[in-house]
Each structure stands twice: as C-alpha cells, then as structure tokens.
Amino acid sequence: GYTSSPLVVLDGTSAGTSANGLEFDAGSDGSTVAGLAVDNFGGSGIILLSGNNSITSSYLGVAADGFTAAPNGTGVNVNGAAGNSIGDLTSSPGTGAGNDNSVRCETSAASALKRRSISSGSSPRARA
C-alpha cells in the first residue's frame, strides 16, 4: 500500500469526451478499488452496475498530487446496484474534487457513502 498519494493513475485525457474510467458490470460483485487516482474522464470515473463493491483511499477528479483538479463528468455513478461502499472509516477517504457530480446514484438501494471528502475551488485537495 501507500501512505500518501496514489501511485497509479487512470487518466482519461485521450479517451474521448464521453468515455468512462472503470465500469463494474454484472458479475463483478465484491470488487475493490483502493489507492487509485481516476481523472479526466468525460463520462464517469467509476460506474458501479454491480453490488457489494468498495471504493476506498482513492482520488476521483483530482490528480495524484491531491491538489490539481482533473475532473471527471461524474466521480462515481452507482446505477441499480446495492451494498456498495464509497470511502472508509479508518484510512484516507475517496475524494471527489472538480467533478461535475462527485457521486451520482440512480435507482440504487443500500449503498453507503462513508467519511468522504468533497471539495472544489482553487485548492481542490480533499483528503482527510
């Protein structure tokens, strides 16, 4: 693991205006995203179409330095999926700085948003 900024960046700068970063479709239940920076996607940084997934200790819409805005259209889009966890209670939360929508839930039930930091403005560092 890491102790400060994410070491891996999924950058959608050249992916196209409506591209999404990671998409968890049916059958991917129970997946975990941890310690990842997902930025510059015109669509969603992460789409959850399956349940019981965890997104933790990741930067969404902010560069790995924790300061530079690198927005996605939506940070995390939860669509029709239950039991997902975004952020965590013990380590650094996921961040959503500079996204048009940080977390968007569509027809979703029982997904949890835990200790998540969301900020905007000239200093988008959003890490607690």
Stockholm file with secondary structure:
# STOCKHOLM 1.0

chainA/1-128         GYTSSPLVVLDGTSAGTSANGLEFDAGSDGSTVAGLAVDNFGGSGIILLSGNNSITSSYLGVAADGFTAAPNGTGVNVNGAAGNSIGDLTSSPGTGAGNDNSVRCETSAASALKRRSISSGSSPRARA
#=GR chainA/1-128 SS CCSSSCSEEEECTTSCTTCCSEEECTTCTTCEEESEEEECCSSEEEEECSSSCEEESCEESBCTTSSSBCCCSEEEEEESCCSCEESCSSSCCCEECSCSEEEEEESCCSCEECSCBCCCSSCCCCCC
#=GC SS_cons         CCSSSCSEEEECTTSCTTCCSEEECTTCTTCEEESEEEECCSSEEEEECSSSCEEESCEESBCTTSSSBCCCSEEEEEESCCSCEESCSSSCCCEECSCSEEEEEESCCSCEECSCBCCCSSCCCCCC
//
